[in-house]
Amino acid sequence: MNARDGKNIFIVLPAYNAAKTLMRTLHEIPREYRYNIILVDDASKDNTVEIAQKAGLKVIVHPQNRGYGGNQKTCYSQALANGADLVVMLHPDHQYDAKVIPQLIKPILDGEANAVFGSRMLGGQPLEGGMPWWKYAANVLLTAFANIVFRRYLTEIHSGFRAYSRKYLETVRFMENSDNFVFDTEIIAQGMMCNLNFQEVPITTRYFPEASSINFWRSVFYGFGILRVLLQFWLHRKGLTRFQKFEPQKSDSLNQRLNAAN
């Protein structure tokens, strides 16, 4: 059991066609955190499921593709249902260095944060790591705009390497979020609205053919999705329009949703 100070630590892997990179990702996870790993396969077309099962992971398979956000909903609901106190979300495409997990979870274990994000901007030299220049520019601009709207400071809101406390996931209405990539922004906005605490740790990333990445036009669509979420957040905070997804979750409602998801 992954545990520290009595905390059950789960790692969730939202997977889609990750057969070529899964084992490299698993080998980088520190040995003491390899016991509670859940892989959710989003109807992959390769043998991701077979490789994950041979590696001894708990595997959940979506018979139909539900999208990146839909995958995360299953990841978190499964982790919570299995007693997780802390959940690390790690892409299984070997883009992120899993050896950073101890630093990522430390602020949560120490009671200093409810969520911790790996930041490529804090890690330095994202362009040298292979990030396309247009993606870097969009990352910086959208994060800056989000900071203005949130009235709080983060260096990056797009990381696919994150840790959430159980309190965070039980407070926000993540099951009401999009099934697409904008889920990542929605779950941050929800935490901001609920006055939860955030920290960041520096990370570096790798860009190579097998690493998952959305293309330019899907990135444009994703960018407009972020702007829509930020507008909704601003309207909700001002009391001009109410969006239920930004309200704190009631525990009985969450349990009903988790039971429905399982």
NORZITA-V258702 format. One record per backbone hydrogen bond with DSSP energy under -0.5 kcal/mol. NH is the residue of the N-H (numbers start at 1). CO is the residue of the C=O. If there is no record, write none. Layout:
# NORZITA-V258702
nh;co
NH;CO
NH;CO
This chain:
# NORZITA-V258702
nh;co
3;1
4;7
7;4
9;2
9;7
10;8
10;86
11;36
12;88
13;38
14;12
15;13
15;40
21;18
22;18
25;21
26;22
27;23
28;24
28;25
29;25
29;26
30;98
33;30
34;31
37;35
38;11
39;37
39;58
40;13
40;38
41;39
41;60
42;15
42;40
43;41
51;47
52;48
53;49
54;50
55;51
56;53
57;52
58;37
59;57
60;39
62;41
63;61
69;179
70;66
70;179
71;67
72;68
73;69
74;70
75;71
76;72
77;73
78;74
79;75
80;76
81;77
82;78
83;80
84;79
85;8
86;8
87;164
88;10
89;87
89;162
90;12
90;88
91;160
94;91
97;204
98;96
100;97
101;98
103;100
104;100
105;101
106;102
107;103
108;105
109;105
110;106
111;108
112;107
113;107
114;197
115;197
116;163
117;199
118;161
119;201
120;118
123;119
124;120
129;125
130;127
131;126
136;132
137;133
138;134
139;135
140;136
141;137
142;138
143;139
144;140
145;141
146;142
147;143
148;144
149;145
150;146
151;147
152;147
154;152
162;89
163;116
164;87
165;114
166;85
169;165
170;166
171;167
171;168
172;168
173;245
174;172
176;173
177;174
183;180
184;181
185;182
186;182
187;183
188;184
189;185
190;186
191;187
192;188
193;189
194;190
195;192
196;191
199;115
201;117
203;119
206;95
207;129
208;206
211;208
219;215
220;216
221;217
222;218
223;219
224;220
225;221
226;222
227;223
228;224
229;225
230;226
231;227
232;228
233;229
234;230
235;231
236;232
237;233
238;234
239;235
239;236
240;235
241;235
244;242
246;243
247;244
249;171
254;250
255;251
256;252
257;253
258;254
259;255
260;256
261;257
262;258
